[in-house]
């Protein structure tokens, strides 16, 4: 069973890589035309309440997706119950999110002043930032409605073994943004107030397309034939869904409050601090998004099945297997970004309005975020284990404690270290989340069995350390950050350094007989064989 799930993980991973690459291209286009300016800041502030809802609530692994999988797994073989269940949750979700959207539009000015007070800036800067942010918020507010409906449809598709569109569809908003920004530039629209709006327009249209492409999977499965609206008759599955969804949304929303806290602090720092923070997070989320989506999308239904069958030992083994596999792939990426942060940011973003100041600011934030990568993948895996028991209360409580810790750490670090201090506090909070979730999970199902895997983890550490030393040596011989290298020279050196560093890490892992390295060999062989046959 796990071997089959790893195959699915590879398939989802390839699709997600394509999606993330297009997302990176979107960020490149935005950075080129808007840099770390007030226009980019305004869009990213408005995106907090709208675009983030699409990602967090409607994305794979979000509360609507997780609640649908956890509930639907138990009734998926009963088409009649499923049809009634789907109709009820779809209708109620639409109505509730519509009301929330109206509230956001009505209180838009107060909301913007709260999340981006811009304390410390002059009045003219504050009013300009607020005006731009309010306009973007109005345009993108329907994303709140789309988010819940999208999460439900993606959950339905995954339960019935369909992974392509749920994994690939996030590319559509990126394509729409790129298209509208390029069109705007080509038409020579003048002024920040005009040109910046295409960011919100592209995001909204792309999200609508992302929702629509989920419908064919529903139609192919023939599930729509059993969709009937029965408002009077109670249904246990709907109750289970709502019971799971409430704490899960609160947990996600409270977790999102830490992002609002960061935006609050960033709004009072130098112009572009929030945009630089967002871009640094995007670079972190590029590999993390691929890895987490690849593993947790196919393995979360497996967690739910094992929990429902009360097969606790198999659940523990599967969870630790996922965490170790994620750590094996995350460690070299984190170390590489630590060593090559500035040249990576420079190669990826520095052009047009994104200047040397933007590069320095973004790379310093990126370094401060790297610690969070290791804790992030483990935290999200443990959260899915709790969700598999339909227990979203504990992740909620952990998120509440995290808010308190986040406020304290931001206050400690921001005055001295500015935006990088805020990023470092994020890393510490993520580590706290992982450790606390691990402790609480042990109270519920017992220890996952970390001691059995200490030797394997130490081997990963040795391979990572040797790779780090080679990276330091590479930088001594080829100081990539120096101006003596042009764009193409730096790009070639960075590509070569990454390939060689990863090969050294992977070769050492094979030599040390790290299980996760050995398990990748057949996957790579199948991938290369498939690629050669297609060629």
C-alpha positions in Angstrom: 0.0 0.0 0.0 2.8 2.5 0.9 4.6 1.7 -2.3 1.5 2.6 -4.3 1.1 5.8 -2.3 4.8 6.7 -3.0 4.0 6.3 -6.7 1.1 8.7 -6.4 3.3 11.0 -4.4 5.8 11.1 -7.3 3.0 11.8 -9.8 1.5 14.6 -7.6 5.1 15.9 -7.1 5.7 16.3 -10.8 2.5 18.1 -11.3 3.1 20.3 -8.3 6.6 21.2 -9.5 5.1 22.5 -12.8 2.6 24.5 -10.7 5.3 26.0 -8.5 7.6 26.9 -11.5 4.7 28.8 -13.0 4.1 30.4 -9.6 7.7 31.5 -9.5 7.4 33.0 -13.0 4.4 34.9 -11.7 6.6 36.3 -8.8 9.3 37.2 -11.3 6.9 39.2 -13.4 5.4 41.0 -10.4 8.9 41.7 -9.0 10.1 43.0 -12.4 7.3 45.6 -12.7 6.6 46.5 -9.1 9.7 45.5 -7.1 9.4 46.1 -3.4 7.3 49.3 -3.8 4.1 50.5 -2.2 2.0 49.0 -5.0 3.4 45.5 -4.3 3.0 46.0 -0.6 -0.7 47.0 -1.1 -1.4 44.0 -3.2 0.2 41.6 -0.7 -1.6 43.2 2.3 -4.9 42.7 0.5 -3.9 39.2 -0.5 -3.7 38.4 3.3 -7.5 38.3 3.6 -8.4 37.0 0.1 -5.6 35.1 -1.7 -4.5 33.5 1.5 -8.1 32.2 2.1 -7.8 30.5 -1.3 -4.6 28.8 -0.3 -5.2 28.0 3.3 -9.0 27.3 3.3 -9.3 26.0 -0.3 -5.9 24.5 -0.9 -4.8 20.9 -0.5 -4.5 20.1 3.1 -6.7 23.0 4.1 -9.7 22.6 6.5 -12.4 22.2 3.8 -10.2 19.7 1.9 -9.2 17.8 5.1 -12.8 17.8 6.5 -14.1 16.5 3.2 -11.6 13.6 3.1 -12.0 12.7 6.8 -15.8 12.5 6.5 -16.2 11.2 2.9 -13.8 8.3 3.4 -16.4 6.6 5.6 -19.4 7.0 3.2 -17.7 7.1 -0.3 -19.2 3.7 -1.2 -22.8 4.9 -0.6 -23.6 7.1 -3.6 -27.0 8.2 -2.2 -25.6 9.4 1.1 -22.7 11.0 -0.7 -25.0 13.0 -3.0 -27.0 14.4 -0.1 -23.9 15.1 1.9 -22.2 17.0 -1.0 -25.2 19.1 -1.7 -25.7 20.2 1.9 -22.1 21.1 2.6 -21.7 22.9 -0.7 -24.8 25.0 -0.2 -24.1 25.9 3.4 -20.5 26.7 2.6 -21.5 29.1 -0.2 -24.1 30.9 2.0 -21.8 31.4 5.0 -18.8 32.5 2.9 -21.0 34.9 0.9 -22.0 36.6 4.2 -18.4 36.8 5.3 -17.5 38.4 1.9 -20.1 41.0 2.3 -18.8 41.8 5.8 -15.3 42.2 4.5 -16.4 44.6 1.8 -18.5 46.6 4.2 -15.7 47.0 6.8 -12.9 47.1 4.2 -11.5 50.5 5.4 -11.3 49.5 9.1 -9.8 46.1 8.2 -7.0 47.7 6.1 -6.2 50.2 8.8 -6.0 47.4 11.3 -3.7 45.0 9.3 -1.5 47.7 7.9 -1.4 50.7 10.2 1.9 51.9 8.7 2.9 53.4 12.0 6.0 55.6 11.7 5.3 56.7 8.1 4.0 60.2 7.2 0.3 60.8 6.5 0.6 60.9 2.7 2.3 57.5 2.6 -0.3 56.0 4.9 -3.2 57.3 2.9 -1.7 56.1 -0.4 -1.0 52.6 1.0 -4.5 52.4 2.5 -6.2 53.5 -0.7 -4.3 51.0 -2.8 -5.0 48.2 -0.4 -8.7 48.9 -0.2 -9.1 48.8 -3.9 -7.2 45.5 -4.2 -9.3 44.1 -1.3 -12.6 44.9 -3.1 -11.5 43.3 -6.3 -10.3 40.0 -4.6 -13.0 39.6 -2.0 -14.9 36.9 -4.0 -11.9 34.6 -3.4 -13.3 34.0 0.1 -16.3 32.3 -1.4 -14.2 30.4 -4.0 -11.9 29.0 -1.3 -14.4 26.9 0.6 -16.0 25.5 -2.6 -12.6 24.7 -4.1 -11.5 22.8 -0.9 -14.6 20.6 -1.0 -14.2 19.7 -4.7 -10.5 18.9 -4.3 -11.3 16.7 -1.3 -14.0 14.8 -3.3 -11.5 14.3 -6.2 -8.8 12.9 -3.9 -11.1 10.5 -2.2 -12.1 9.1 -5.5 -8.5 8.7 -6.7 -8.2 11.8 -8.9 -5.2 14.0 -8.3 -4.3 15.9 -11.5 -6.6 19.0 -11.4 -6.5 19.4 -7.6 -2.7 19.5 -7.9 -2.3 21.3 -11.2 -5.1 23.9 -10.9 -3.1 26.4 -8.7 -1.2 27.2 -11.8 -4.2 29.0 -13.3 -4.2 32.1 -11.0 -0.5 32.5 -11.7 -1.0 32.3 -15.5 -3.9 34.9 -15.2 -1.7 37.3 -13.2 1.2 37.0 -15.7 -1.2 37.6 -18.6 -2.9 40.7 -17.1 0.4 42.3 -15.9 2.0 41.8 -19.3 -1.1 43.2 -21.1 -1.2 46.2 -18.8 2.4 46.9 -19.4 1.9 46.5 -23.2 -0.9 49.0 -23.2 1.3 51.5 -21.4 -1.2 52.2 -18.6 0.0 55.1 -16.5 0.2 55.4 -12.7 0.5 53.0 -9.8 -3.2 53.3 -8.9 -4.2 51.9 -12.3 -1.5 49.4 -13.1 -1.5 47.8 -9.7 -5.2 46.7 -10.0 -4.4 44.1 -12.7 -2.7 42.0 -9.9 -6.1 41.7 -8.1 -8.0 41.2 -11.4 -5.7 38.4 -12.6 -5.8 36.7 -9.2 -9.7 36.7 -9.2 -10.1 35.4 -12.7 -7.5 32.7 -12.2 -9.2 31.5 -9.0 -12.5 31.2 -10.8 -10.9 29.1 -13.4 -9.3 27.0 -10.7 -12.7 26.2 -9.3 -14.3 25.4 -12.7 -11.7 22.9 -13.7 -12.6 20.7 -10.7 -16.1 20.0 -12.1 -15.1 17.5 -14.8 -13.8 15.0 -12.1 -17.2 15.3 -10.4 -19.0 14.7 -13.7 -16.8 11.8 -14.7 -17.5 10.0 -11.4 -21.2 10.3 -12.0 -21.6 11.6 -8.5 -23.8 14.6 -9.6 -26.6 12.1 -10.3 -27.1 11.5 -6.6 -26.9 15.2 -5.5 -30.2 16.0 -3.9 -31.0 18.8 -1.5 -32.7 17.5 1.6 -32.7 20.2 4.2 -35.0 18.6 6.7 -33.5 15.2 7.1 -30.5 15.1 9.4 -27.4 13.3 8.2 -24.6 12.1 10.5 -21.9 12.7 7.9 -22.8 16.4 7.7 -22.6 16.7 11.5 -19.2 15.0 11.4 -18.1 17.4 8.7 -19.2 20.5 10.6 -17.7 19.1 13.9 -14.4 18.6 12.2 -14.5 21.8 10.1 -15.2 24.3 12.9 -12.0 23.7 14.9 -10.0 23.2 11.7 -11.0 26.6 10.4 -10.3 28.2 13.7 -6.9 26.5 13.8 -6.1 27.7 10.3 -7.5 31.2 11.0 -5.6 31.5 14.3 -2.5 30.3 12.5 -3.1 33.0 9.9 -3.3 35.6 12.7 0.5 35.2 13.1 0.8 36.3 9.5 -1.4 39.4 10.3 0.8 40.1 13.2 3.8 40.0 10.9 2.1 42.4 8.5 1.3 44.7 11.3 4.9 44.9 12.4 6.2 45.1 8.8 3.9 48.0 7.8 5.9 50.3 10.1 9.3 49.3 8.7 11.0 50.5 5.5 9.0 50.4 2.2 8.9 47.0 0.7 9.5 45.0 3.9 6.3 43.1 3.6 6.8 42.3 -0.1 10.3 41.1 0.7 8.9 38.9 3.4 6.3 37.5 1.1 8.9 36.8 -1.7 11.3 35.1 0.8 8.4 32.9 2.0 7.6 32.1 -1.6 11.1 30.8 -2.1 10.7 28.7 1.0 7.3 27.4 -0.1 8.5 26.5 -3.6 10.2 23.3 -2.4 8.1 22.8 0.7 4.9 23.1 -1.3 6.0 20.5 -3.7 7.2 18.1 -1.0 4.1 18.5 1.3 1.6 18.2 -1.5 3.4 15.2 -3.0 3.4 13.3 0.3 0.4 14.5 2.3 -2.2 14.5 -0.5 -1.9 10.7 -1.0 -0.9 9.8 2.6 -3.6 11.8 4.4 -6.5 9.5 3.2 -4.2 6.6 4.3 -3.9 8.1 7.8 -7.7 8.4 8.0 -8.2 4.8 6.9 -5.7 3.5 9.5 -7.2 5.7 12.3 -10.7 4.5 11.4 -9.5 0.9 11.5 -7.8 1.6 14.8 -4.5 0.3 13.4 -2.3 2.6 15.5 1.0 0.8 15.0 0.7 1.0 11.2 -0.4 4.7 11.5 2.7 5.5 13.6 5.0 3.7 11.1 3.4 5.5 8.2 3.7 8.9 9.9 7.3 8.5 10.8 8.1 7.2 7.3 6.6 10.4 5.8 8.4 12.7 8.2 11.8 11.0 7.6 11.3 11.2 3.8 10.4 14.8 4.0 13.4 15.6 6.2 15.7 13.7 3.9 14.7 15.9 1.0 14.4 19.2 3.0 17.7 19.2 4.8 19.9 19.7 1.7 17.6 22.4 0.3 17.7 24.4 3.6 21.5 24.1 3.8 22.0 25.1 0.2 19.7 28.2 0.5 21.6 29.2 3.7 24.9 29.3 1.8 23.6 30.7 -1.5 20.7 33.0 -0.3 21.9 36.2 -1.9 22.9 35.0 -5.3 19.7 32.9 -5.5 17.5 36.0 -4.8 19.6 38.1 -7.2 19.3 35.6 -10.0 15.6 34.9 -9.5 14.3 38.4 -8.8 16.8 41.2 -9.4 15.7 43.0 -12.5 13.6 46.0 -13.4 12.1 47.6 -10.2 13.6 44.9 -8.0 17.0 46.5 -7.2 20.1 45.7 -5.0 18.3 47.0 -1.9 15.4 44.6 -2.6 17.9 41.7 -3.0 19.7 42.4 0.3 16.4 42.7 2.2 14.8 39.6 0.7 17.9 37.4 1.1 18.4 38.4 4.8 14.8 37.5 5.5 15.2 34.2 3.6 18.1 33.1 5.8 16.1 33.9 8.9 13.3 31.6 7.7 15.4 28.5 6.9 15.1 27.0 10.3 11.4 26.8 9.9 11.7 24.4 6.9 12.6 21.3 9.0 9.9 22.0 11.6 7.3 23.0 9.0 7.1 19.6 7.2 7.0 17.6 10.5 4.4 20.0 12.0 2.1 19.6 9.0 2.4 15.8 9.0 1.6 15.6 12.7 -1.4 17.9 12.1 -2.7 15.5 9.5 -2.4 12.6 12.0 -4.5 14.5 14.5 -7.0 15.2 11.7 -7.2 11.5 10.8 -8.7 11.0 14.3 -11.1 13.8 13.5 -9.3 15.7 16.2 -8.8 19.3 15.1 -9.1 20.7 18.7 -5.4 20.1 19.6 -4.0 21.8 16.5 -6.3 24.7 17.4 -5.0 25.0 20.9 -1.4 24.8 19.7 -2.1 27.6 17.2 -3.5 29.8 20.1 -0.3 29.4 22.1 1.7 30.2 19.0 0.0 33.6 18.6 1.1 34.6 22.1 4.6 33.4 21.4 4.7 35.2 18.1 3.7 38.6 19.5 6.4 38.2 22.2 9.1 37.2 19.8 8.3 39.9 17.3 8.5 42.5 20.0 11.9 41.1 21.0 13.5 40.9 17.6 11.9 43.6 15.3 13.4 46.7 16.9 17.0 45.4 16.6 16.8 43.2 13.4 13.8 44.7 11.5 12.2 42.4 9.0 14.7 39.6 9.4 13.9 39.5 13.1 10.2 38.9 12.3 11.2 36.1 10.0 13.4 34.5 12.7 10.6 34.6 15.2 8.5 32.7 12.6 11.1 30.0 12.5 11.1 29.7 16.3 7.3 29.6 16.5 7.2 26.8 13.8 9.7 24.8 15.8 7.6 25.3 18.9 4.5 24.1 17.0 6.2 20.9 15.9 7.6 20.0 19.4 4.3 20.7 21.2 2.2 18.7 18.6 4.7 15.8 19.0 4.3 15.9 22.8 0.5 16.0 22.6 0.3 13.3 20.0 2.4 11.1 22.3 -0.3 11.6 25.0 -2.9 10.4 22.6 -1.4 7.4 20.7 2.0 6.9 22.3 5.5 7.6 21.0 6.0 7.4 17.3 9.2 5.5 17.8 11.8 8.1 17.2 14.5 6.1 19.0 14.4 3.4 16.3 15.3 6.0 13.7 18.1 7.9 15.5 20.8 6.2 13.6 19.1 7.0 10.3 18.7 10.6 11.3 22.3 10.9 12.3 23.4 9.6 9.0 21.3 12.3 7.3 23.0 14.8 9.5 26.5 13.6 8.5 25.6 13.7 4.8 24.2 17.2 5.3 27.3 18.5 7.2 29.7 17.2 4.5 27.5 18.8 1.8 27.7 22.1 3.8 31.5 22.0 3.9 31.6 21.4 0.2 29.3 24.4 -0.3 31.6 26.6 1.7 34.6 25.4 -0.3 32.7 26.1 -3.5 32.0 29.7 -2.4 35.7 30.2 -1.6 36.7 29.1 -5.1 33.8 30.7 -6.9 32.5 33.7 -4.9 29.2 33.8 -6.7 28.1 37.0 -4.9 30.9 39.0 -6.4 30.2 41.5 -9.1 32.9 40.0 -11.3 30.4 37.4 -12.4 27.6 38.4 -14.8 24.0 37.1 -14.8 24.7 34.0 -17.0 27.9 33.2 -15.2 26.1 33.3 -11.8 23.2 31.2 -13.2 25.6 28.5 -14.5 27.6 28.5 -11.2 24.5 28.3 -9.1 23.1 25.5 -11.2 26.4 23.6 -11.0 26.7 24.2 -7.3 23.2 22.9 -6.6 23.6 19.8 -8.7 27.0 18.9 -7.3 25.9 19.6 -3.7 22.8 17.4 -4.1 24.8 14.6 -5.7 27.3 14.7 -2.9 24.5 14.6 -0.3 22.6 11.8 -2.1 25.8 9.8 -2.8 26.8 10.0 0.8 23.3 9.0 1.9 23.5 5.9 -0.4 27.0 5.0 0.9 25.7 5.4 4.5 22.7 3.2 3.6 20.1 5.8 4.5 16.8 4.0 3.8 15.1 7.1 2.3 18.0 7.4 -0.3 17.7 3.8 -1.3 13.9 4.1 -1.7 14.3 6.9 -4.2 16.4 4.7 -6.6 13.5 2.8 -8.1 11.4 6.0 -8.3 14.2 7.8 -10.2 14.7 4.7 -12.5 11.0 4.7 -13.4 11.0 8.4 -14.0 14.1 8.3 -16.3 12.7 5.3 -18.1 9.3 7.0 -18.7 11.1 10.2 -19.8 13.3 8.3 -22.3 10.3 6.4 -23.7 8.4 9.6 -24.2 11.4 11.2 -25.9 
